Amino acid sequence: MRKTKITVALALTVLAPLLIASPVQATGASESKMRLVKTFTGSLSPKSVTASQSGLVSAHNMMYQHSVTIFDSRSLELISTVKDSVSLSSLGFPGYSGTYKGAPVEGAYSPDSKYLYITNYSMYGKGFSKEGHDVCSPASGFDNSFVSRINLADYKIDAVYPVGSVPKVVSVTPDDKYILVSNWCSYTVSVISVEKQKVIKTLKIGRYPRGIAISSDSRYAYVAEMGGNSIHRIDLADFTKSLIPIGSNPRAIQLSPDDKTLYATLNLSGKVIAWDLEQSKVIKSVKTGLAARSLALNADGTALFVVNFKSGTMTKLRATDLSIIQNLKVCKEPIGVTYDNETDQTWVACYEGSIKVFQN
């Protein structure tokens, strides 16, 4: 097991200075106020954080660190730092020679928590010559990339999957049948068969596909078209699609535990919106800050957590009516957020190089 030095700063009691607004009085666990309990710094530049819901939280560090850092969510200690370097030829792609680096963007755990899948913004090595970019189209000619699989038994990359250009979000169906990947510059979603260990379908989405949510019965996938104003609902039985007119610039999405409500962040307007999937209409929206980015939902679906990139804040919302429970000043440029069910903690990725853990 390989470890990397990371400075861990245990937070002081700093709730009062961090509190911006708390218009709702706490009446239960889901509405309790958050307090900072730990800060990780060091060899980090996290683009996102993801909880396995089985004791792990991973941070994905792009091309700035070329690594994934994995923490124990119970002890709040670093477990392993996994470098993104791979030998593509030894993993089934003989057309590539030498060692290649990636650039982790986001991650998703298999339902049995045996594997962590990570998207690589770009690949670096022989044969890759045109690094990805956030402003692009399929005509831009940026290199296609790979998704890597980390085996959590030994924290090593043991499989890779070729996908589109600049893959961002990855998600695994609860029945462990498919891995879905949104390809930012290809304007597509790659569908990987877990059984066949290869891409079996590529679906056209539109400008800048990003967030993915999958229903609890593994029947439907929802994909945000961030360059437009729609969520694409994909029937995973036959891969047909329909559109949900959610609003301009949707980025991150979450489904309620009963699969009846879709929540999304609308990046440009800084809003979180709730959509009734049965009645096909907006329930409510609320502005949380400037550039609402990543979104997380607690275990019972009663509280939402959103990070506001340009405001430097995290907002906790009551899911039923999107009332603001709390706004916290967390760091400069919070970019990712995840919620750990067992510990009732919210983890925030700060782009400048830290991870903050809040106790609810």
C-alpha positions as CSV (number, residue, x, y, z in Angstrom):
1,M,0.0,0.0,0.0
2,R,1.5,3.3,-1.1
3,K,1.1,6.4,1.0
4,T,1.9,10.1,0.3
5,K,2.5,12.7,2.9
6,I,-0.5,15.0,3.4
7,T,-0.6,17.6,6.0
8,V,-3.7,17.2,8.1
9,A,-5.0,20.2,10.1
10,L,-7.6,19.5,12.7
11,A,-10.0,22.3,12.7
12,L,-10.6,24.5,15.7
13,T,-14.1,25.5,16.7
14,V,-14.8,27.9,13.9
15,L,-18.5,27.5,13.3
16,A,-19.4,31.0,14.3
17,P,-17.1,32.9,12.0
18,L,-18.0,30.6,9.1
19,L,-21.7,31.0,9.5
20,I,-23.2,33.4,6.9
21,A,-26.9,32.7,7.3
22,S,-29.1,30.1,9.0
23,P,-32.7,31.1,8.4
24,V,-34.2,27.7,9.4
25,Q,-34.1,26.4,13.0
26,A,-32.8,22.9,13.3
27,T,-35.6,20.4,14.1
28,G,-33.9,17.1,13.3
29,A,-30.7,15.4,12.1
30,S,-31.3,16.5,8.5
31,E,-31.6,20.1,9.5
32,S,-28.7,20.3,12.0
33,K,-26.0,22.9,11.4
34,M,-22.7,21.8,10.0
35,R,-19.3,22.3,11.7
36,L,-15.9,21.9,10.3
37,V,-14.1,18.9,11.8
38,K,-11.1,18.4,9.6
39,T,-9.0,19.9,6.8
40,F,-6.7,18.0,4.5
41,T,-3.9,19.8,2.7
42,G,-0.7,18.9,0.9
43,S,-0.4,17.0,-2.4
44,L,-4.0,17.8,-3.4
45,S,-5.7,19.7,-6.2
46,P,-9.1,18.0,-6.0
47,K,-11.5,18.4,-8.9
48,S,-14.1,16.2,-7.1
49,V,-14.7,14.0,-4.1
50,T,-16.8,10.8,-3.9
51,A,-18.0,8.7,-1.0
52,S,-18.2,4.9,-1.5
53,Q,-20.8,4.6,1.3
54,S,-18.7,1.8,2.6
55,G,-16.0,3.6,4.5
56,L,-14.0,5.4,1.7
57,V,-13.8,8.8,0.2
58,S,-11.7,9.5,-2.9
59,A,-10.4,12.8,-4.2
60,H,-9.5,13.1,-7.9
61,N,-6.6,15.4,-8.6
62,M,-6.5,16.2,-12.4
63,M,-3.2,16.8,-14.2
64,Y,-1.9,19.0,-11.4
65,Q,-1.0,16.0,-9.2
66,H,-1.8,13.0,-11.5
67,S,-3.3,11.1,-8.6
68,V,-6.3,9.9,-6.7
69,T,-6.2,10.2,-2.9
70,I,-8.3,7.8,-0.9
71,F,-9.3,8.4,2.7
72,D,-11.0,6.4,5.5
73,S,-14.2,8.2,6.1
74,R,-14.5,6.7,9.7
75,S,-11.0,7.5,11.0
76,L,-10.5,10.6,8.7
77,E,-7.0,9.3,7.7
78,L,-5.3,9.0,4.4
79,I,-5.3,5.4,3.2
80,S,-3.5,5.5,-0.2
81,T,-2.4,7.8,-3.0
82,V,-2.8,6.1,-6.4
83,K,-0.8,7.6,-9.3
84,D,-2.7,7.8,-12.6
85,S,0.2,6.3,-14.6
86,V,-0.7,3.1,-16.6
87,S,0.8,0.8,-19.2
88,L,-2.0,0.7,-21.8
89,S,-0.4,-2.2,-23.6
90,S,-0.3,-4.4,-20.6
91,L,-4.0,-3.7,-20.0
92,G,-5.1,-4.9,-23.4
93,F,-4.2,-2.1,-25.8
94,P,-1.1,-3.2,-27.7
95,G,-1.1,-0.1,-30.0
96,Y,0.4,2.0,-27.2
97,S,3.9,1.7,-25.9
98,G,5.4,3.0,-22.7
99,T,3.8,4.5,-19.7
100,Y,0.9,7.0,-19.9
101,K,-0.4,9.5,-17.4
102,G,-4.0,10.6,-17.0
103,A,-5.8,13.5,-15.3
104,P,-8.5,12.3,-12.9
105,V,-11.7,14.4,-13.0
106,E,-14.5,12.4,-11.2
107,G,-15.0,8.9,-9.8
108,A,-17.7,6.3,-9.1
109,Y,-17.6,3.2,-7.0
110,S,-19.0,-0.2,-8.1
111,P,-22.0,-1.3,-6.1
112,D,-20.0,-3.9,-4.2
113,S,-17.2,-1.3,-3.4
114,K,-14.6,-3.5,-5.0
115,Y,-13.6,-0.9,-7.7
116,L,-13.3,2.8,-8.2
117,Y,-13.7,4.1,-11.8
118,I,-12.1,7.4,-12.7
119,T,-12.4,9.6,-15.7
120,N,-9.2,11.1,-17.2
121,Y,-9.6,14.6,-18.7
122,S,-6.7,13.8,-21.1
123,M,-4.0,11.2,-21.5
124,Y,-0.3,12.0,-21.8
125,G,2.2,9.9,-23.6
126,K,3.2,8.6,-27.1
127,G,0.3,8.9,-29.5
128,F,-1.5,11.6,-27.6
129,S,-0.8,15.0,-29.0
130,K,-3.9,17.2,-28.5
131,E,-4.8,17.8,-24.9
132,G,-8.4,18.4,-24.1
133,H,-9.9,21.8,-23.4
134,D,-13.1,23.1,-21.7
135,V,-14.2,25.0,-24.9
136,C,-14.6,22.4,-27.6
137,S,-16.7,20.4,-30.0
138,P,-16.4,17.1,-31.7
139,A,-14.8,19.0,-34.6
140,S,-12.0,20.3,-32.3
141,G,-10.0,17.1,-32.8
142,F,-9.0,16.7,-29.2
143,D,-7.6,13.3,-28.2
144,N,-10.0,10.6,-27.0
145,S,-9.3,9.4,-23.5
146,F,-9.7,6.5,-21.1
147,V,-11.5,5.6,-17.9
148,S,-9.3,3.8,-15.4
149,R,-10.4,1.2,-12.8
150,I,-8.7,1.1,-9.4
151,N,-8.9,-2.2,-7.6
152,L,-9.6,-1.4,-4.0
153,A,-8.0,-4.6,-2.8
154,D,-4.6,-3.3,-3.6
155,Y,-5.2,0.3,-4.8
156,K,-3.8,-0.4,-8.3
157,I,-5.2,0.4,-11.7
158,D,-6.1,-3.0,-13.2
159,A,-8.3,-2.1,-16.2
160,V,-8.9,0.8,-18.6
161,Y,-11.7,1.6,-21.1
162,P,-11.4,3.8,-24.2
163,V,-14.1,6.5,-24.2
164,G,-14.6,9.9,-25.9
165,S,-12.8,13.2,-25.6
166,V,-12.6,14.9,-22.2
167,P,-14.7,12.5,-20.2
168,K,-16.0,14.1,-17.0
169,V,-18.6,12.3,-15.0
170,V,-18.8,8.5,-14.5
171,S,-21.6,6.6,-12.9
172,V,-22.3,2.9,-12.3
173,T,-25.8,1.4,-12.4
174,P,-27.0,-0.1,-9.1
175,D,-27.3,-3.5,-10.7
176,D,-23.6,-3.3,-11.8
177,K,-24.5,-3.8,-15.4
178,Y,-23.3,-0.6,-17.0
179,I,-20.8,2.2,-16.4
180,L,-21.9,5.5,-18.0
181,V,-19.4,8.2,-18.9
182,S,-20.2,11.7,-20.2
183,N,-17.7,12.9,-22.8
184,W,-17.5,16.7,-22.7
185,C,-15.9,17.4,-26.1
186,S,-17.4,14.5,-28.0
187,Y,-20.9,15.5,-26.9
188,T,-21.7,11.9,-26.1
189,V,-22.2,9.3,-23.4
190,S,-20.3,6.1,-23.5
191,V,-22.1,3.0,-22.1
192,I,-19.6,0.4,-20.9
193,S,-20.8,-3.2,-20.2
194,V,-19.3,-4.5,-17.0
195,E,-19.8,-8.1,-18.2
196,K,-18.2,-7.5,-21.6
197,Q,-15.6,-5.0,-20.3
198,K,-16.0,-2.7,-23.3
199,V,-18.1,0.1,-24.6
200,I,-21.3,-1.3,-26.1
201,K,-23.1,2.0,-27.0
202,T,-22.3,5.6,-27.7
203,L,-25.2,8.0,-27.4
204,K,-25.3,11.5,-28.8
205,I,-26.3,14.1,-26.2
206,G,-25.4,17.6,-27.3
207,R,-23.1,20.4,-26.1
208,Y,-21.1,19.5,-23.0
209,P,-22.7,16.5,-21.3
210,R,-21.8,16.4,-17.7
211,G,-23.9,15.3,-14.6
212,I,-25.3,11.7,-14.5
213,A,-27.9,10.2,-12.2
214,I,-29.3,6.7,-12.4
215,S,-32.6,5.4,-11.0
216,S,-32.5,3.0,-8.1
217,D,-33.9,0.2,-10.3
218,S,-31.2,0.8,-12.9
219,R,-33.9,1.4,-15.6
220,Y,-33.2,5.1,-16.4
221,A,-30.1,7.3,-16.6
222,Y,-30.3,11.1,-16.5
223,V,-27.6,13.1,-18.2
224,A,-27.2,16.9,-17.9
225,E,-26.5,18.8,-21.1
226,M,-24.5,21.7,-19.6
227,G,-24.3,23.6,-22.9
228,G,-28.0,23.6,-23.2
229,N,-31.1,23.6,-21.0
230,S,-32.1,20.0,-20.9
231,I,-31.6,16.7,-19.0
232,H,-31.6,13.7,-21.2
233,R,-33.5,10.7,-19.9
234,I,-32.1,7.5,-21.3
235,D,-34.1,4.2,-21.1
236,L,-31.3,1.7,-20.4
237,A,-33.5,-1.2,-21.7
238,D,-33.4,0.1,-25.3
239,F,-31.3,3.3,-25.1
240,T,-34.1,5.6,-26.3
241,K,-34.1,9.2,-25.1
242,S,-36.5,11.9,-24.0
243,L,-35.8,15.5,-22.9
244,I,-36.6,17.3,-19.6
245,P,-36.5,21.1,-20.0
246,I,-34.8,21.7,-16.7
247,G,-33.3,25.2,-17.3
248,S,-30.2,26.8,-18.7
249,N,-26.7,25.4,-18.0
250,P,-27.5,22.3,-15.8
251,R,-24.3,20.8,-14.3
252,A,-24.8,18.3,-11.5
253,I,-27.9,16.2,-10.8
254,Q,-29.2,13.9,-8.1
255,L,-32.3,11.7,-7.8
256,S,-34.5,11.4,-4.7
257,P,-34.5,7.9,-3.1
258,D,-38.0,7.2,-4.5
259,D,-36.9,8.3,-8.0
260,K,-39.7,10.8,-8.2
261,T,-37.7,14.1,-7.9
262,L,-34.7,15.2,-9.9
263,Y,-32.5,17.9,-8.4
264,A,-30.0,19.9,-10.5
265,T,-27.6,22.8,-10.2
266,L,-27.9,25.5,-12.8
267,N,-24.4,26.9,-13.0
268,L,-24.8,30.3,-14.6
269,S,-27.8,31.4,-12.5
270,G,-26.4,29.9,-9.3
271,K,-29.6,28.0,-8.6
272,V,-30.7,24.6,-7.4
273,I,-33.9,23.3,-9.0
274,A,-36.3,20.5,-8.1
275,W,-38.2,18.7,-11.0
276,D,-41.2,16.5,-10.5
277,L,-40.6,13.5,-12.8
278,E,-44.2,12.2,-12.5
279,Q,-45.9,15.5,-13.3
280,S,-43.1,16.8,-15.6
281,K,-42.9,20.2,-14.0
282,V,-40.7,22.4,-11.8
283,I,-41.4,22.1,-8.1
284,K,-39.2,25.0,-7.0
285,S,-35.8,26.6,-7.5
286,V,-33.6,28.7,-5.2
287,K,-30.5,30.7,-5.7
288,T,-27.7,29.5,-3.5
289,G,-24.7,31.5,-4.7
290,L,-22.5,32.3,-7.7
291,A,-21.8,29.4,-10.0
292,A,-23.6,26.5,-8.3
293,R,-21.5,23.4,-9.1
294,S,-21.5,20.0,-7.5
295,L,-24.5,18.6,-5.6
296,A,-24.9,15.9,-3.0
297,L,-27.9,14.3,-1.3
298,N,-28.1,12.7,2.2
299,A,-29.1,9.0,2.7
300,D,-32.8,9.6,3.3
301,G,-33.2,12.3,0.7
302,T,-34.0,15.1,3.2
303,A,-31.0,17.4,2.8
304,L,-29.1,18.7,-0.2
305,F,-25.6,20.1,-0.3
306,V,-24.3,22.4,-3.0
307,V,-21.0,24.2,-3.5
308,N,-21.0,27.6,-5.0
309,F,-17.7,28.0,-6.9
310,K,-17.5,31.8,-7.2
311,S,-19.0,32.5,-3.8
312,G,-16.7,30.2,-1.9
313,T,-19.6,28.8,0.0
314,M,-21.5,25.5,0.6
315,T,-25.3,25.6,1.0
316,K,-27.4,23.0,2.9
317,L,-31.0,22.8,1.7
318,R,-34.1,21.1,2.9
319,A,-34.9,18.8,0.0
320,T,-38.7,19.0,0.4
321,D,-39.0,22.7,-0.3
322,L,-35.4,23.9,-1.0
323,S,-35.4,26.1,2.0
324,I,-31.9,27.2,3.0
325,I,-30.8,25.5,6.3
326,Q,-27.3,26.9,6.3
327,N,-24.7,28.8,4.2
328,L,-21.1,28.3,5.1
329,K,-18.0,30.1,3.8
330,V,-15.8,27.1,3.1
331,C,-12.8,28.0,0.9
332,K,-11.8,29.7,-2.3
333,E,-13.4,27.9,-5.3
334,P,-15.2,24.9,-3.8
335,I,-15.6,22.6,-6.7
336,G,-16.8,19.2,-5.4
337,V,-19.0,17.8,-2.7
338,T,-20.0,14.4,-1.4
339,Y,-22.0,13.1,1.5
340,D,-21.0,10.0,3.6
341,N,-24.1,8.3,4.9
342,E,-22.5,6.3,7.8
343,T,-20.8,9.3,9.5
344,D,-23.3,12.0,8.5
345,Q,-20.4,14.1,7.1
346,T,-20.1,16.3,4.1
347,W,-16.8,16.5,2.3
348,V,-15.9,19.5,0.1
349,A,-13.1,19.6,-2.5
350,C,-11.4,23.0,-2.7
351,Y,-9.7,23.5,-6.1
352,E,-6.8,25.4,-4.6
353,G,-5.6,22.3,-2.8
354,S,-7.6,21.2,0.2
355,I,-10.4,19.0,1.4
356,K,-12.7,20.0,4.2
357,V,-14.9,17.7,6.2
358,F,-18.0,18.9,7.9
359,Q,-20.1,17.1,10.6
360,N,-23.8,17.5,10.3
